[in-house]
Amino acid sequence: MITPVPQEEKESPPHYLQEHLAGYHFTQVHQLHINSKDVCKKGYFVVIFPRNKSPKFIGRVESIWKGQFPNRKTLYVKITRFQVKSIDQFYNMTALVNEKTIEFYLASVGSSSPLP
């Protein structure tokens, strides 16, 4: 299930997606209902499993985009990449460091693939 975007969170469609997926019409999505209990939306952290055999990593959702082309629909997630560091001795928690890298990934439950 897809819910609409609040006015204060609306963005223009990313040029990157429009350039790489010519002919698609993109609309922003507020949140994705993964199942009856779980959602994914802006600000949430997700694990990305790239299909190109790169190691998995953590990303923070910046926006979600639905692309439509005749007889085809896709969902892309714009994420900020985070590097997983070692466990902090004082806090006893794994540290995440913002790499300040923005990427788009094809959204699917259980896997993802980056745009070229």
N, CA, C and O atoms as a GROMACS GRO file, in nm:
protein
  464
    1MET      N    1   0.084  -0.118   0.000
    1MET     CA    2   0.000   0.000   0.000
    1MET      C    3   0.089   0.124   0.000
    1MET      O    4   0.190   0.129   0.071
    2ILE      N    5   0.052   0.223  -0.078
    2ILE     CA    6   0.128   0.346  -0.091
    2ILE      C    7   0.041   0.461  -0.040
    2ILE      O    8  -0.077   0.469  -0.072
    3THR      N    9   0.100   0.551   0.040
    3THR     CA   10   0.026   0.665   0.093
    3THR      C   11   0.081   0.795   0.035
    3THR      O   12   0.199   0.801   0.000
    4PRO      N   13  -0.004   0.900   0.024
    4PRO     CA   14   0.041   1.026  -0.036
    4PRO      C   15   0.142   1.101   0.051
    4PRO      O   16   0.154   1.076   0.171
    5VAL      N   17   0.215   1.193  -0.013
    5VAL     CA   18   0.320   1.270   0.053
    5VAL      C   19   0.262   1.396   0.117
    5VAL      O   20   0.186   1.468   0.052
    6PRO      N   21   0.297   1.424   0.245
    6PRO     CA   22   0.256   1.551   0.305
    6PRO      C   23   0.316   1.668   0.226
    6PRO      O   24   0.427   1.657   0.173
    7GLN      N   25   0.244   1.777   0.218
    7GLN     CA   26   0.286   1.894   0.139
    7GLN      C   27   0.428   1.940   0.174
    7GLN      O   28   0.505   1.975   0.085
    8GLU      N   29   0.462   1.941   0.303
    8GLU     CA   30   0.594   1.992   0.346
    8GLU      C   31   0.710   1.901   0.307
    8GLU      O   32   0.825   1.942   0.317
    9GLU      N   33   0.683   1.778   0.264
    9GLU     CA   34   0.789   1.684   0.224
    9GLU      C   35   0.800   1.668   0.073
    9GLU      O   36   0.887   1.595   0.025
   10LYS      N   37   0.712   1.735  -0.003
   10LYS     CA   38   0.712   1.716  -0.148
   10LYS      C   39   0.838   1.771  -0.212
   10LYS      O   40   0.888   1.877  -0.175
   11GLU      N   41   0.888   1.696  -0.311
   11GLU     CA   42   1.006   1.733  -0.389
   11GLU      C   43   0.973   1.720  -0.537
   11GLU      O   44   0.876   1.655  -0.575
   12SER      N   45   1.055   1.783  -0.620
   12SER     CA   46   1.044   1.764  -0.765
   12SER      C   47   1.104   1.628  -0.799
   12SER      O   48   1.194   1.582  -0.728
   13PRO      N   49   1.057   1.565  -0.905
   13PRO     CA   50   1.118   1.436  -0.944
   13PRO      C   51   1.268   1.453  -0.970
   13PRO      O   52   1.309   1.549  -1.035
   14PRO      N   53   1.349   1.360  -0.921
   14PRO     CA   54   1.494   1.370  -0.938
   14PRO      C   55   1.535   1.364  -1.085
   14PRO      O   56   1.488   1.279  -1.161
   15HIS      N   57   1.624   1.457  -1.124
   15HIS     CA   58   1.674   1.459  -1.262
   15HIS      C   59   1.744   1.328  -1.295
   15HIS      O   60   1.738   1.280  -1.408
   16TYR      N   61   1.812   1.271  -1.197
   16TYR     CA   62   1.886   1.147  -1.220
   16TYR      C   63   1.793   1.036  -1.270
   16TYR      O   64   1.826   0.967  -1.366
   17LEU      N   65   1.679   1.020  -1.204
   17LEU     CA   66   1.585   0.916  -1.247
   17LEU      C   67   1.528   0.948  -1.384
   17LEU      O   68   1.514   0.858  -1.468
   18GLN      N   69   1.494   1.074  -1.408
   18GLN     CA   70   1.437   1.112  -1.537
   18GLN      C   71   1.535   1.090  -1.651
   18GLN      O   72   1.496   1.052  -1.761
   19GLU      N   73   1.664   1.114  -1.625
   19GLU     CA   74   1.766   1.095  -1.728
   19GLU      C   75   1.791   0.947  -1.757
   19GLU      O   76   1.806   0.908  -1.873
   20HIS      N   77   1.794   0.864  -1.652
   20HIS     CA   78   1.827   0.723  -1.670
   20HIS      C   79   1.707   0.637  -1.707
   20HIS      O   80   1.723   0.525  -1.755
   21LEU      N   81   1.588   0.687  -1.685
   21LEU     CA   82   1.467   0.611  -1.718
   21LEU      C   83   1.375   0.698  -1.802
   21LEU      O   84   1.264   0.733  -1.761
   22ALA      N   85   1.423   0.733  -1.920
   22ALA     CA   86   1.348   0.820  -2.011
   22ALA      C   87   1.212   0.757  -2.043
   22ALA      O   88   1.202   0.636  -2.066
   23GLY      N   89   1.110   0.839  -2.045
   23GLY     CA   90   0.976   0.791  -2.076
   23GLY      C   91   0.894   0.756  -1.954
   23GLY      O   92   0.771   0.744  -1.964
   24TYR      N   93   0.957   0.740  -1.839
   24TYR     CA   94   0.885   0.711  -1.715
   24TYR      C   95   0.829   0.841  -1.657
   24TYR      O   96   0.890   0.947  -1.670
   25HIS      N   97   0.714   0.831  -1.595
   25HIS     CA   98   0.655   0.942  -1.520
   25HIS      C   99   0.675   0.910  -1.372
   25HIS      O  100   0.632   0.804  -1.325
   26PHE      N  101   0.739   1.002  -1.297
   26PHE     CA  102   0.770   0.977  -1.156
   26PHE      C  103   0.683   1.060  -1.064
   26PHE      O  104   0.661   1.179  -1.085
   27THR      N  105   0.632   0.993  -0.959
   27THR     CA  106   0.559   1.061  -0.852
   27THR      C  107   0.619   1.017  -0.719
   27THR      O  108   0.662   0.903  -0.702
   28GLN      N  109   0.620   1.112  -0.625
   28GLN     CA  110   0.677   1.084  -0.493
   28GLN      C  111   0.576   1.008  -0.408
   28GLN      O  112   0.456   1.032  -0.417
   29VAL      N  113   0.627   0.918  -0.326
   29VAL     CA  114   0.546   0.835  -0.238
   29VAL      C  115   0.585   0.867  -0.093
   29VAL      O  116   0.703   0.878  -0.063
   30HIS      N  117   0.487   0.881  -0.005
   30HIS     CA  118   0.515   0.912   0.135
   30HIS      C  119   0.575   0.793   0.209
   30HIS      O  120   0.680   0.806   0.271
   31GLN      N  121   0.510   0.679   0.202
   31GLN     CA  122   0.560   0.561   0.271
   31GLN      C  123   0.511   0.435   0.201
   31GLN      O  124   0.409   0.435   0.132
   32LEU      N  125   0.586   0.329   0.221
   32LEU     CA  126   0.549   0.198   0.168
   32LEU      C  127   0.508   0.110   0.284
   32LEU      O  128   0.578   0.101   0.384
   33HIS      N  129   0.395   0.044   0.271
   33HIS     CA  130   0.353  -0.055   0.370
   33HIS      C  131   0.408  -0.189   0.324
   33HIS      O  132   0.359  -0.247   0.227
   34ILE      N  133   0.510  -0.237   0.393
   34ILE     CA  134   0.576  -0.361   0.355
   34ILE      C  135   0.489  -0.481   0.389
   34ILE      O  136   0.479  -0.576   0.311
   35ASN      N  137   0.428  -0.476   0.505
   35ASN     CA  138   0.331  -0.578   0.547
   35ASN      C  139   0.235  -0.510   0.645
   35ASN      O  140   0.233  -0.388   0.653
   36SER      N  141   0.156  -0.586   0.717
   36SER     CA  142   0.055  -0.527   0.805
   36SER      C  143   0.115  -0.448   0.921
   36SER      O  144   0.045  -0.367   0.982
   37LYS      N  145   0.242  -0.469   0.953
   37LYS     CA  146   0.304  -0.402   1.068
   37LYS      C  147   0.419  -0.309   1.032
   37LYS      O  148   0.450  -0.217   1.108
   38ASP      N  149   0.483  -0.329   0.918
   38ASP     CA  150   0.605  -0.257   0.885
   38ASP      C  151   0.585  -0.158   0.771
   38ASP      O  152   0.517  -0.186   0.672
   39VAL      N  153   0.646  -0.039   0.787
   39VAL     CA  154   0.645   0.062   0.682
   39VAL      C  155   0.788   0.109   0.657
   39VAL      O  156   0.877   0.088   0.740
   40CYS      N  157   0.808   0.173   0.544
   40CYS     CA  158   0.935   0.235   0.509
   40CYS      C  159   0.902   0.375   0.461
   40CYS      O  160   0.816   0.392   0.374
   41LYS      N  161   0.969   0.477   0.518
   41LYS     CA  162   0.945   0.615   0.476
   41LYS      C  163   1.069   0.699   0.503
   41LYS      O  164   1.169   0.650   0.554
   42LYS      N  165   1.061   0.828   0.467
   42LYS     CA  166   1.172   0.920   0.482
   42LYS      C  167   1.225   0.918   0.625
   42LYS      O  168   1.148   0.922   0.721
   43GLY      N  169   1.359   0.910   0.638
   43GLY     CA  170   1.422   0.910   0.768
   43GLY      C  171   1.448   0.772   0.825
   43GLY      O  172   1.526   0.758   0.920
   44TYR      N  173   1.386   0.669   0.769
   44TYR     CA  174   1.407   0.532   0.818
   44TYR      C  175   1.539   0.479   0.764
   44TYR      O  176   1.583   0.515   0.655
   45PHE      N  177   1.602   0.393   0.842
   45PHE     CA  178   1.725   0.326   0.800
   45PHE      C  179   1.689   0.189   0.743
   45PHE      O  180   1.605   0.118   0.798
   46VAL      N  181   1.755   0.154   0.633
   46VAL     CA  182   1.729   0.027   0.565
   46VAL      C  183   1.862  -0.041   0.534
   46VAL      O  184   1.966   0.024   0.526
   47VAL      N  185   1.858  -0.171   0.518
   47VAL     CA  186   1.976  -0.247   0.475
   47VAL      C  187   1.964  -0.267   0.325
   47VAL      O  188   1.860  -0.313   0.276
   48ILE      N  189   2.069  -0.233   0.253
   48ILE     CA  190   2.072  -0.247   0.108
   48ILE      C  191   2.160  -0.368   0.074
   48ILE      O  192   2.274  -0.377   0.118
   49PHE      N  193   2.104  -0.459  -0.004
   49PHE     CA  194   2.176  -0.577  -0.053
   49PHE      C  195   2.196  -0.560  -0.204
   49PHE      O  196   2.111  -0.606  -0.280
   50PRO      N  197   2.304  -0.496  -0.249
   50PRO     CA  198   2.324  -0.475  -0.392
   50PRO      C  199   2.330  -0.608  -0.468
   50PRO      O  200   2.383  -0.707  -0.418
   51ARG      N  201   2.275  -0.608  -0.587
   51ARG     CA  202   2.275  -0.729  -0.669
   51ARG      C  203   2.408  -0.754  -0.736
   51ARG      O  204   2.432  -0.864  -0.788
   52ASN      N  205   2.497  -0.656  -0.736
   52ASN     CA  206   2.625  -0.672  -0.805
   52ASN      C  207   2.732  -0.734  -0.716
   52ASN      O  208   2.851  -0.717  -0.741
   53LYS      N  209   2.690  -0.806  -0.613
   53LYS     CA  210   2.780  -0.879  -0.522
   53LYS      C  211   2.861  -0.787  -0.430
   53LYS      O  212   2.950  -0.835  -0.358
   54SER      N  213   2.832  -0.657  -0.430
   54SER     CA  214   2.897  -0.568  -0.333
   54SER      C  215   2.845  -0.600  -0.195
   54SER      O  216   2.736  -0.656  -0.182
   55PRO      N  217   2.921  -0.566  -0.091
   55PRO     CA  218   2.873  -0.594   0.045
   55PRO      C  219   2.748  -0.512   0.078
   55PRO      O  220   2.729  -0.402   0.027
   56LYS      N  221   2.664  -0.568   0.163
   56LYS     CA  222   2.545  -0.496   0.206
   56LYS      C  223   2.588  -0.373   0.287
   56LYS      O  224   2.698  -0.368   0.341
   57PHE      N  225   2.498  -0.274   0.293
   57PHE     CA  226   2.528  -0.154   0.370
   57PHE      C  227   2.399  -0.093   0.423
   57PHE      O  228   2.289  -0.137   0.388
   58ILE      N  229   2.414   0.008   0.507
   58ILE     CA  230   2.301   0.077   0.568
   58ILE      C  231   2.275   0.206   0.491
   58ILE      O  232   2.369   0.276   0.453
   59GLY      N  233   2.149   0.237   0.467
   59GLY     CA  234   2.112   0.362   0.403
   59GLY      C  235   1.995   0.426   0.475
   59GLY      O  236   1.911   0.356   0.533
   60ARG      N  237   1.989   0.559   0.472
   60ARG     CA  238   1.875   0.632   0.528
   60ARG      C  239   1.788   0.678   0.412
   60ARG      O  240   1.837   0.739   0.317
   61VAL      N  241   1.659   0.649   0.420
   61VAL     CA  242   1.565   0.685   0.314
   61VAL      C  243   1.548   0.837   0.311
   61VAL      O  244   1.514   0.898   0.412
   62GLU      N  245   1.572   0.897   0.194
   62GLU     CA  246   1.551   1.040   0.174
   62GLU      C  247   1.419   1.067   0.102
   62GLU      O  248   1.351   1.165   0.131
   63SER      N  249   1.384   0.979   0.010
   63SER     CA  250   1.255   0.989  -0.060
   63SER      C  251   1.229   0.858  -0.134
   63SER      O  252   1.320   0.778  -0.156
   64ILE      N  253   1.103   0.839  -0.171
   64ILE     CA  254   1.060   0.718  -0.242
   64ILE      C  255   0.986   0.764  -0.368
   64ILE      O  256   0.903   0.856  -0.362
   65TRP      N  257   1.016   0.701  -0.480
   65TRP     CA  258   0.960   0.743  -0.608
   65TRP      C  259   0.897   0.625  -0.682
   65TRP      O  260   0.956   0.518  -0.694
   66LYS      N  261   0.776   0.648  -0.732
   66LYS     CA  262   0.707   0.548  -0.814
   66LYS      C  263   0.722   0.592  -0.959
   66LYS      O  264   0.684   0.703  -0.996
   67GLY      N  265   0.778   0.504  -1.041
   67GLY     CA  266   0.793   0.531  -1.183
   67GLY      C  267   0.691   0.451  -1.262
   67GLY      O  268   0.669   0.333  -1.236
   68GLN      N  269   0.627   0.518  -1.358
   68GLN     CA  270   0.527   0.451  -1.441
   68GLN      C  271   0.562   0.468  -1.588
   68GLN      O  272   0.595   0.577  -1.635
   69PHE      N  273   0.553   0.359  -1.659
   69PHE     CA  274   0.575   0.351  -1.802
   69PHE      C  275   0.464   0.261  -1.852
   69PHE      O  276   0.417   0.177  -1.775
   70PRO      N  277   0.419   0.273  -1.975
   70PRO     CA  278   0.310   0.184  -2.018
   70PRO      C  279   0.337   0.037  -1.980
   70PRO      O  280   0.440  -0.020  -2.017
   71ASN      N  281   0.243  -0.021  -1.908
   71ASN     CA  282   0.248  -0.161  -1.864
   71ASN      C  283   0.364  -0.193  -1.768
   71ASN      O  284   0.401  -0.309  -1.754
   72ARG      N  285   0.420  -0.092  -1.704
   72ARG     CA  286   0.530  -0.118  -1.611
   72ARG      C  287   0.529  -0.014  -1.498
   72ARG      O  288   0.511   0.105  -1.522
   73LYS      N  289   0.547  -0.063  -1.374
   73LYS     CA  290   0.558   0.024  -1.258
   73LYS      C  291   0.682  -0.017  -1.179
   73LYS      O  292   0.710  -0.136  -1.165
   74THR      N  293   0.755   0.082  -1.129
   74THR     CA  294   0.873   0.055  -1.048
   74THR      C  295   0.874   0.148  -0.927
   74THR      O  296   0.810   0.253  -0.928
   75LEU      N  297   0.947   0.109  -0.825
   75LEU     CA  298   0.967   0.193  -0.707
   75LEU      C  299   1.116   0.210  -0.686
   75LEU      O  300   1.191   0.112  -0.685
   76TYR      N  301   1.159   0.334  -0.669
   76TYR     CA  302   1.298   0.365  -0.640
   76TYR      C  303   1.308   0.438  -0.508
   76TYR      O  304   1.222   0.520  -0.475
   77VAL      N  305   1.413   0.407  -0.433
   77VAL     CA  306   1.436   0.471  -0.304
   77VAL      C  307   1.565   0.553  -0.316
   77VAL      O  308   1.669   0.501  -0.356
   78LYS      N  309   1.555   0.681  -0.281
   78LYS     CA  310   1.672   0.768  -0.275
   78LYS      C  311   1.729   0.756  -0.134
   78LYS      O  312   1.660   0.784  -0.036
   79ILE      N  313   1.854   0.714  -0.124
   79ILE     CA  314   1.911   0.690   0.009
   79ILE      C  315   2.042   0.768   0.027
   79ILE      O  316   2.111   0.801  -0.070
   80THR      N  317   2.074   0.795   0.152
   80THR     CA  318   2.206   0.844   0.192
   80THR      C  319   2.279   0.724   0.251
   80THR      O  320   2.227   0.655   0.338
   81ARG      N  321   2.398   0.702   0.201
   81ARG     CA  322   2.476   0.585   0.241
   81ARG      C  323   2.548   0.608   0.374
   81ARG      O  324   2.600   0.717   0.399
   82PHE      N  325   2.552   0.506   0.458
   82PHE     CA  326   2.622   0.510   0.586
   82PHE      C  327   2.722   0.396   0.594
   82PHE      O  328   2.694   0.284   0.551
   83GLN      N  329   2.839   0.426   0.648
   83GLN     CA  330   2.942   0.324   0.668
   83GLN      C  331   2.926   0.267   0.809
   83GLN      O  332   2.911   0.341   0.906
   84VAL      N  333   2.930   0.136   0.818
   84VAL     CA  334   2.920   0.069   0.948
   84VAL      C  335   3.060   0.059   1.007
   84VAL      O  336   3.150   0.002   0.946
   85LYS      N  337   3.076   0.114   1.126
   85LYS     CA  338   3.205   0.112   1.195
   85LYS      C  339   3.202   0.006   1.305
   85LYS      O  340   3.105  -0.067   1.321
   86SER      N  341   3.309   0.000   1.380
   86SER     CA  342   3.319  -0.098   1.489
   86SER      C  343   3.232  -0.056   1.608
   86SER      O  344   3.177   0.054   1.611
   87ILE      N  345   3.222  -0.145   1.703
   87ILE     CA  346   3.142  -0.120   1.823
   87ILE      C  347   3.215  -0.020   1.912
   87ILE      O  348   3.333  -0.038   1.945
   88ASP      N  349   3.144   0.086   1.950
   88ASP     CA  350   3.199   0.188   2.040
   88ASP      C  351   3.216   0.127   2.179
   88ASP      O  352   3.123   0.068   2.233
   89GLN      N  353   3.335   0.142   2.235
   89GLN     CA  354   3.365   0.081   2.365
   89GLN      C  355   3.283   0.143   2.478
   89GLN      O  356   3.246   0.073   2.572
   90PHE      N  357   3.256   0.272   2.471
   90PHE     CA  358   3.181   0.339   2.577
   90PHE      C  359   3.032   0.308   2.569
   90PHE      O  360   2.970   0.268   2.668
   91TYR      N  361   2.974   0.326   2.449
   91TYR     CA  362   2.830   0.307   2.432
   91TYR      C  363   2.792   0.162   2.405
   91TYR      O  364   2.675   0.124   2.418
   92ASN      N  365   2.890   0.081   2.368
   92ASN     CA  366   2.866  -0.060   2.333
   92ASN      C  367   2.763  -0.072   2.220
   92ASN      O  368   2.676  -0.159   2.222
   93MET      N  369   2.776   0.017   2.122
   93MET     CA  370   2.687   0.019   2.006
   93MET      C  371   2.772   0.032   1.879
   93MET      O  372   2.880   0.090   1.882
   94THR      N  373   2.720  -0.021   1.770
   94THR     CA  374   2.787  -0.005   1.641
   94THR      C  375   2.769   0.138   1.593
   94THR      O  376   2.658   0.192   1.596
   95ALA      N  377   2.877   0.199   1.548
   95ALA     CA  378   2.872   0.336   1.499
   95ALA      C  379   2.841   0.338   1.350
   95ALA      O  380   2.888   0.252   1.275
   96LEU      N  381   2.761   0.435   1.307
   96LEU     CA  382   2.732   0.459   1.166
   96LEU      C  383   2.788   0.595   1.130
   96LEU      O  384   2.767   0.693   1.203
   97VAL      N  385   2.858   0.603   1.017
   97VAL     CA  386   2.916   0.729   0.972
   97VAL      C  387   2.853   0.766   0.838
   97VAL      O  388   2.855   0.687   0.743
   98ASN      N  389   2.797   0.887   0.831
   98ASN     CA  390   2.733   0.936   0.710
   98ASN      C  391   2.840   0.957   0.603
   98ASN      O  392   2.932   1.037   0.622
   99GLU      N  393   2.829   0.886   0.491
   99GLU     CA  394   2.924   0.900   0.381
   99GLU      C  395   2.890   1.019   0.292
   99GLU      O  396   2.967   1.054   0.202
  100LYS      N  397   2.774   1.081   0.316
  100LYS     CA  398   2.728   1.196   0.237
  100LYS      C  399   2.719   1.161   0.088
  100LYS      O  400   2.745   1.245   0.002
  101THR      N  401   2.683   1.038   0.060
  101THR     CA  402   2.665   0.989  -0.076
  101THR      C  403   2.518   0.957  -0.097
  101THR      O  404   2.459   0.881  -0.020
  102ILE      N  405   2.459   1.016  -0.201
  102ILE     CA  406   2.319   0.992  -0.234
  102ILE      C  407   2.314   0.894  -0.351
  102ILE      O  408   2.386   0.912  -0.450
  103GLU      N  409   2.231   0.791  -0.340
  103GLU     CA  410   2.215   0.691  -0.446
  103GLU      C  411   2.068   0.654  -0.458
  103GLU      O  412   1.989   0.675  -0.366
  104PHE      N  413   2.033   0.599  -0.573
  104PHE     CA  414   1.897   0.550  -0.597
  104PHE      C  415   1.902   0.399  -0.614
  104PHE      O  416   1.990   0.346  -0.681
  105TYR      N  417   1.807   0.330  -0.551
  105TYR     CA  418   1.800   0.185  -0.561
  105TYR      C  419   1.659   0.142  -0.597
  105TYR      O  420   1.561   0.198  -0.548
  106LEU      N  421   1.651   0.043  -0.682
  106LEU     CA  422   1.524  -0.020  -0.715
  106LEU      C  423   1.475  -0.089  -0.590
  106LEU      O  424   1.545  -0.173  -0.533
  107ALA      N  425   1.355  -0.056  -0.547
  107ALA     CA  426   1.303  -0.110  -0.421
  107ALA      C  427   1.236  -0.244  -0.442
  107ALA      O  428   1.153  -0.261  -0.531
  108SER      N  429   1.273  -0.338  -0.357
  108SER     CA  430   1.204  -0.466  -0.349
  108SER      C  431   1.233  -0.524  -0.212
  108SER      O  432   1.340  -0.501  -0.156
  109VAL      N  433   1.140  -0.598  -0.159
  109VAL     CA  434   1.159  -0.658  -0.028
  109VAL      C  435   1.256  -0.774  -0.043
  109VAL      O  436   1.230  -0.868  -0.117
  110GLY      N  437   1.368  -0.765   0.028
  110GLY     CA  438   1.466  -0.873   0.026
  110GLY      C  439   1.584  -0.850  -0.065
  110GLY      O  440   1.685  -0.919  -0.051
  111SER      N  441   1.575  -0.755  -0.160
  111SER     CA  442   1.689  -0.729  -0.247
  111SER      C  443   1.680  -0.588  -0.305
  111SER      O  444   1.576  -0.523  -0.296
  112SER      N  445   1.790  -0.544  -0.364
  112SER     CA  446   1.793  -0.413  -0.427
  112SER      C  447   1.899  -0.413  -0.535
  112SER      O  448   1.990  -0.495  -0.534
  113SER      N  449   1.885  -0.320  -0.629
  113SER     CA  450   1.990  -0.304  -0.729
  113SER      C  451   2.006  -0.156  -0.759
  113SER      O  452   1.906  -0.085  -0.772
  114PRO      N  453   2.132  -0.109  -0.771
  114PRO     CA  454   2.154   0.032  -0.797
  114PRO      C  455   2.126   0.065  -0.942
  114PRO      O  456   2.134  -0.021  -1.030
  115LEU      N  457   2.094   0.190  -0.967
  115LEU     CA  458   2.085   0.236  -1.104
  115LEU      C  459   2.225   0.248  -1.160
  115LEU      O  460   2.319   0.272  -1.084
  116PRO      N  461   2.243   0.231  -1.290
  116PRO     CA  462   2.377   0.242  -1.350
  116PRO      C  463   2.434   0.381  -1.332
  116PRO      O  464   2.546   0.408  -1.376
   0.00000   0.00000   0.00000
